[in-house]
Amino acid sequence: MTVNARSRRWLPAMLLLFAGSGAAALIYEIVWLQLLQLVIGSSAVSMGVLLGTFMGGMCLGSLLLPRLVSPRQHPLRVYAFLEIGIGVFGILLLFLMPLVGRLYIAWGGYGVTGFLLRGAVAAVCLLPPTLAMGATLPAVARWVETTPEGISWLGFFYAGNIAGAVFGSLLAGFYLLRVYDMATTTYVAVGFNAVVAATAFAMASTVPQEERRDEVREQADTTTASSTAVVYVAIALSGFCALAGEVIWTRLLGLLFGATVYTFSIILAVFLVGLGLGSGAGSLLSKSLTRPRLAFGWCQLLVVGAIAWTTRTLTESLPYWPISPTLAASVRVSFELDFVRALWAILPPAILWGASFPLALASATSTGQDPGRLVGRMYAANTIGAVLGSLSASLLLVAWVGSQHAQQGMMVLSALAGALILVPAMFERPAKAGHHGRNEDH
């Protein structure tokens, strides 16, 4: 069994909690980006710095929690306190942002000084809450064990978080910020945090920590670094390509749909839908695969073809569709057409990138590991790649080599990630997977 019987029955409920966390996180992200744009400007450089800081905070949170919080602490209580902290910081930012704005106006400048100050302002504002956001998945990871079934559930938690993020991005972009102000939108996100925290506390009281099997250990992972290093490198390359693709394709679709907040919300939602679908599929596969590294490697090679599909669709197909959204009877119909066109263009690579995370977890796991450390490291590696991808695409690649060559570079990196995984895996005996805990529970 992956968890004891009393814990197992709450696993589906955890999906709903993670959906609530994801909805709150995306509401905050959209609100905070708009707040910071009002304070430090809405240039492309500022956007790149803000996105990198947001994701960098989540990366640090995923790495720090397993080192700072003992596995003996009840995972659900830790998760609940993190949600409370996110809500508190969300409210504080509403009142602190005007002060930060005055500081930036007084000291701000142009050139390198202004660039560094924009980064410092973004870090001061976003680092505390994003640290807590990044720590939530490693915290709850200690609720399960590092077995095929447990890793599968972690993938489902990740998918549930993404599903909530889709809802949050659409809710904030198309309703809350359109009908209400940023303060009201923030209070809605705080409400999500409060409900999730209260539910997590209630669930923790039904399964006390002392009744859980003492299988989470504080020592270092039993899997050798040499056998898992390529997995972390590959998932980092996957994150790089995913965020670089999102930045580049958002720019291209913005030229086609119109550069509005609604277009950004549509593209973000479509991208998240693909990640969620892929993560769910990858989680189902990881439960039964005896050699998950082969599946992970082939997934990266399939991404090469998916990027080629999106590139061709954006340049040779969508602009010539025999449909004119401007003739739609209402704005809602126009948005629906844009959503369908975005799905057609970018869903295939997004699904494969979503499947990569649970497959990478399954490829690096061994029985007896601290699941919090495993998830924290994998999430951090993926996020580091994503930060570099978003910054490189927004600040360097498009300006230096253009969108077409940048997408070709993404294809090369995806092929490299697949080769890094497949070449060693092809010489690996199937029995070795069982040695690392893949078959021990079958």
C-alpha positions in Angstrom: 0.0 0.0 0.0 1.1 3.5 -0.7 -0.4 5.1 2.3 -2.4 3.7 5.2 -6.1 3.1 4.8 -7.2 6.2 6.6 -4.9 8.4 4.5 -5.8 6.8 1.2 -9.5 7.8 1.4 -8.5 11.4 1.5 -6.3 11.4 -1.6 -9.1 12.4 -4.0 -10.0 15.3 -1.6 -6.3 16.4 -1.9 -6.9 16.9 -5.6 -9.6 19.4 -4.8 -7.3 21.2 -2.4 -4.6 21.5 -4.9 -7.1 22.8 -7.4 -8.0 25.5 -5.0 -4.3 26.3 -4.4 -3.8 26.5 -8.2 -6.7 28.8 -8.7 -5.5 31.2 -5.9 -1.9 31.2 -7.3 -3.0 32.2 -10.8 -5.3 34.9 -9.5 -2.4 36.3 -7.5 0.0 36.0 -10.4 -2.2 38.0 -12.7 -3.0 40.7 -10.0 0.6 41.0 -8.9 1.9 41.3 -12.4 -0.5 44.1 -13.1 0.3 45.8 -9.8 4.0 45.7 -10.4 3.6 46.9 -14.0 1.8 50.0 -12.6 4.7 50.5 -10.2 7.8 49.8 -12.3 6.5 50.0 -15.9 5.1 47.5 -18.5 8.1 47.1 -20.7 9.2 43.7 -22.1 12.3 43.8 -19.9 10.2 44.4 -16.8 7.9 41.5 -17.7 10.8 39.1 -18.1 12.3 40.2 -14.8 8.9 39.8 -13.0 8.2 36.3 -14.5 11.7 35.1 -13.6 11.4 36.4 -10.0 8.0 34.8 -9.6 9.2 31.4 -10.8 12.5 31.7 -9.0 10.7 32.2 -5.7 8.7 29.0 -6.3 11.9 27.1 -7.1 13.6 28.2 -3.9 10.5 27.3 -1.9 10.5 23.8 -3.3 14.2 23.3 -2.4 14.1 24.9 1.0 11.0 23.3 2.6 12.4 19.7 2.8 15.6 21.0 4.4 13.9 23.4 6.9 10.8 21.4 7.9 11.2 17.9 9.5 9.4 15.0 7.9 7.9 14.4 11.4 5.7 17.4 11.0 2.3 16.5 9.8 2.3 17.2 6.0 -1.3 18.6 5.9 -0.7 21.0 8.8 2.5 22.3 7.1 0.4 22.7 3.9 -2.3 24.6 5.8 0.2 27.0 7.3 1.7 27.6 3.9 -1.7 28.5 2.5 -2.4 30.9 5.4 1.0 32.5 4.7 0.2 33.0 1.1 -3.1 34.7 1.9 -1.5 37.0 4.5 1.2 38.1 2.0 -1.5 38.6 -0.6 -3.2 41.1 1.6 0.0 42.8 2.6 1.0 43.5 -1.0 -2.1 45.5 -1.5 -1.0 48.0 1.2 2.8 47.8 0.7 2.7 48.3 -3.1 2.0 52.1 -3.0 5.0 52.5 -0.7 7.2 50.4 -3.0 6.0 52.5 -5.9 7.1 55.8 -4.3 10.5 54.3 -3.5 10.9 53.2 -7.1 9.9 56.7 -8.4 12.4 58.4 -6.0 15.3 56.1 -6.8 14.5 54.7 -10.2 16.6 55.3 -13.3 17.4 54.1 -16.7 20.0 51.7 -18.0 21.7 49.1 -15.8 20.7 50.9 -12.6 17.0 50.9 -13.5 17.1 47.3 -14.6 18.7 46.1 -11.3 16.2 48.2 -9.3 13.3 46.7 -11.2 14.6 43.2 -10.3 15.1 44.2 -6.7 11.5 45.6 -6.4 10.1 42.4 -8.0 12.1 40.2 -5.6 11.1 42.2 -2.5 7.4 42.0 -3.5 7.1 38.5 -4.8 9.7 36.4 -3.0 7.9 35.7 0.3 4.6 34.5 -1.1 6.1 32.6 -4.0 8.5 30.8 -1.6 5.3 29.5 0.2 3.7 28.6 -3.1 6.7 26.6 -4.2 6.8 24.7 -0.9 3.2 23.4 -1.1 3.8 20.4 -3.3 6.9 19.1 -1.5 5.0 19.5 1.8 2.1 17.3 0.7 4.5 14.9 -1.1 5.3 13.5 2.4 1.7 12.3 2.6 2.6 9.5 0.2 5.5 7.1 -0.2 8.0 6.8 -3.1 6.4 3.8 -4.7 4.7 3.6 -8.2 1.3 4.3 -6.7 2.5 7.1 -4.5 4.4 8.8 -7.4 1.3 8.5 -9.5 -0.7 10.3 -6.9 1.9 13.1 -6.8 1.4 13.5 -10.5 -2.3 13.7 -10.0 -1.8 16.4 -7.3 0.3 18.4 -9.9 -2.5 18.0 -12.5 -5.1 19.1 -10.0 -3.0 22.2 -9.2 -2.8 23.0 -13.0 -6.6 22.5 -13.4 -7.2 25.0 -10.7 -4.8 27.3 -12.3 -6.8 27.2 -15.5 -9.9 28.2 -13.6 -8.1 30.9 -11.7 -6.6 32.5 -14.8 -9.9 32.6 -16.7 -11.8 33.8 -13.6 -9.3 36.7 -12.9 -8.8 37.7 -16.6 -12.4 37.5 -17.8 -14.5 38.3 -14.8 -12.9 39.5 -11.6 -10.6 42.2 -13.0 -13.2 43.2 -15.6 -16.0 43.6 -13.1 -14.2 44.4 -9.9 -10.9 46.0 -8.9 -7.6 44.4 -7.9 -8.4 44.5 -4.2 -11.6 42.5 -4.6 -9.8 40.0 -6.9 -7.1 39.5 -4.2 -9.7 38.9 -1.5 -11.2 36.1 -3.7 -7.8 34.5 -3.9 -7.4 34.9 -0.1 -10.8 33.2 0.3 -9.5 30.2 -1.7 -6.4 30.0 0.6 -8.6 30.2 3.7 -10.9 27.4 2.6 -8.0 25.2 1.6 -6.2 25.8 4.9 -9.3 25.1 7.0 -10.0 21.8 5.1 -6.3 20.7 5.4 -6.4 21.3 9.2 -9.7 19.3 9.4 -8.2 16.4 7.4 -5.0 16.4 9.5 -7.0 15.9 12.6 -8.6 12.7 11.2 -5.2 11.1 10.6 -2.8 12.1 13.3 0.9 12.0 12.4 1.7 9.3 14.9 -0.7 6.9 13.1 1.2 7.2 9.8 3.8 4.5 9.0 7.3 5.8 9.8 8.7 5.4 6.3 9.8 8.9 5.5 13.4 9.3 6.6 15.6 12.3 6.9 18.7 10.9 5.4 19.9 11.5 1.9 18.3 9.7 -1.0 19.3 6.2 -1.6 19.5 6.6 -5.3 23.0 7.6 -6.5 23.5 11.0 -8.0 25.0 9.6 -11.2 21.9 7.5 -12.0 19.5 10.4 -11.6 21.5 13.4 -12.7 20.4 13.0 -16.4 16.8 13.0 -15.3 17.2 16.4 -13.6 19.0 17.8 -16.6 16.3 16.5 -18.9 13.4 17.9 -16.9 15.3 21.2 -16.7 15.6 21.3 -20.5 11.9 20.4 -20.7 11.0 23.4 -18.5 13.3 25.6 -20.6 11.6 24.7 -23.8 8.1 24.9 -22.3 8.4 28.5 -21.0 10.4 29.6 -24.0 7.6 28.3 -26.2 4.9 29.9 -24.1 6.7 33.3 -24.4 7.3 33.0 -28.1 3.9 31.6 -29.0 2.1 34.2 -26.8 3.9 36.9 -28.8 2.9 35.3 -32.2 -0.7 34.7 -31.2 -0.9 38.2 -29.8 -0.2 39.5 -33.3 -3.0 37.4 -34.6 -5.6 37.7 -31.8 -4.7 41.2 -30.5 -2.3 42.1 -27.7 -4.9 42.3 -24.8 -5.2 40.9 -21.3 -7.9 38.6 -22.7 -5.5 37.1 -25.2 -2.9 36.5 -22.5 -5.6 34.8 -20.3 -6.7 32.6 -23.2 -3.2 31.5 -24.2 -2.3 30.8 -20.5 -5.4 28.8 -20.0 -4.8 26.7 -23.1 -1.2 26.1 -22.1 -2.3 25.0 -18.6 -5.0 22.8 -20.0 -2.4 20.9 -22.0 -0.1 20.6 -19.0 -2.9 19.3 -16.8 -4.0 16.7 -19.4 -0.5 15.6 -19.9 0.2 15.4 -16.2 -2.8 13.2 -15.7 -1.9 10.9 -18.5 1.7 10.7 -17.3 0.5 9.9 -13.8 -1.6 7.0 -15.0 1.3 5.6 -17.1 3.8 5.9 -14.3 1.8 3.6 -12.0 2.3 0.6 -14.4 5.5 1.3 -16.2 8.5 -0.8 -15.2 11.0 1.3 -17.2 9.6 4.9 -16.9 12.8 6.4 -18.3 12.1 5.0 -21.7 8.7 6.6 -21.7 10.2 9.9 -20.4 12.8 9.9 -23.2 10.4 9.1 -25.9 8.1 11.9 -24.6 11.0 14.4 -25.1 11.5 13.2 -28.7 7.8 13.5 -29.4 8.0 17.1 -28.2 10.3 17.8 -31.2 7.5 16.9 -33.6 4.9 18.8 -31.5 7.0 22.0 -31.6 7.2 21.6 -35.4 3.4 21.2 -35.5 2.9 24.4 -33.5 5.5 26.3 -35.6 3.8 25.4 -38.9 0.3 26.0 -37.5 1.1 29.5 -36.3 2.8 30.6 -39.5 1.1 28.7 -42.3 -2.3 27.6 -41.0 -4.0 29.9 -38.5 -3.5 33.1 -40.4 -5.3 31.6 -43.4 -8.3 29.9 -41.7 -11.5 30.8 -43.6 -12.9 32.4 -40.4 -13.1 36.0 -39.4 -13.6 36.4 -35.7 -14.3 40.1 -36.2 -17.6 39.2 -37.8 -18.8 37.3 -34.7 -22.1 38.3 -33.3 -20.7 39.0 -29.8 -17.3 39.3 -28.1 -17.9 36.0 -26.3 -18.1 34.2 -29.6 -14.8 35.8 -30.7 -13.1 34.7 -27.5 -14.4 31.2 -28.1 -12.9 31.1 -31.6 -9.6 32.4 -30.3 -9.7 29.7 -27.6 -10.3 27.0 -30.2 -7.5 28.3 -32.5 -5.1 28.4 -29.6 -6.0 24.8 -28.6 -5.4 23.7 -32.1 -2.0 25.3 -32.2 -0.3 24.7 -28.9 -2.1 21.9 -27.2 0.1 19.0 -28.5 3.4 20.2 -27.0 1.8 21.4 -23.8 0.4 17.9 -23.2 3.8 16.3 -23.7 5.5 18.8 -21.4 2.8 18.1 -18.8 3.4 14.4 -19.0 7.1 14.9 -18.6 6.9 15.8 -14.9 5.3 12.7 -13.5 7.4 10.5 -15.8 10.5 12.2 -14.6 9.4 11.6 -11.0 8.9 8.0 -11.7 12.3 7.8 -13.4 14.2 9.2 -10.4 12.4 7.5 -7.5 13.6 4.7 -5.3 11.8 3.1 -2.4 12.6 4.7 1.0 13.3 8.2 -0.3 12.0 11.3 1.4 9.2 12.2 -1.2 9.4 15.8 -0.1 13.1 16.0 -1.2 12.4 14.1 -4.4 9.6 16.4 -5.5 11.4 19.5 -4.3 14.5 18.7 -6.4 12.5 17.7 -9.5 10.2 20.7 -9.2 13.2 23.0 -8.7 15.1 21.6 -11.7 12.0 22.0 -13.9 11.5 25.6 -12.6 15.1 26.6 -13.0 14.8 25.6 -16.6 11.5 27.4 -17.0 13.0 30.6 -15.5 16.0 30.5 -17.9 13.6 29.7 -20.8 11.3 32.6 -20.1 14.1 35.1 -19.6 16.1 33.9 -22.6 13.0 34.0 -24.9 11.8 37.4 -23.7 15.1 39.2 -23.4 17.5 37.5 -25.8 16.4 34.8 -28.3 13.6 36.6 -30.2 15.7 39.8 -30.5 18.9 38.0 -31.5 17.8 35.1 -33.8 14.1 35.7 -34.3 11.1 33.5 -33.5 11.7 30.9 -36.2 15.3 30.1 -35.2 14.4 30.2 -31.5 11.8 27.5 -32.1 14.3 25.4 -34.0 16.6 25.8 -31.0 13.8 24.4 -28.8 13.6 21.4 -31.0 17.3 20.8 -30.7 17.2 21.0 -26.9 14.2 18.6 -26.7 16.0 16.1 -28.9 19.0 16.4 -26.6 16.9 15.8 -23.5 15.4 12.7 -25.1 18.9 11.4 -26.1 20.2 12.0 -22.6 17.5 9.7 -21.2 17.2 7.1 -23.9 20.8 6.3 -24.6 21.6 5.1 -21.0 18.1 3.6 -20.6 18.5 1.4 -23.7 21.5 -0.3 -22.1 19.7 -0.7 -18.8 18.4 -4.2 -17.9 14.6 -4.3 -17.0 15.5 -5.9 -13.7 17.3 -2.7 -12.7 14.0 -0.9 -12.5 12.9 -3.2 -9.8 16.1 -2.6 -7.9 15.1 1.1 -7.7 11.7 0.3 -6.4 9.6 0.1 -9.5 8.5 -3.5 -9.1 8.8 -4.1 -5.4 5.1 -3.5 -4.8 3.8 -5.6 -7.7 
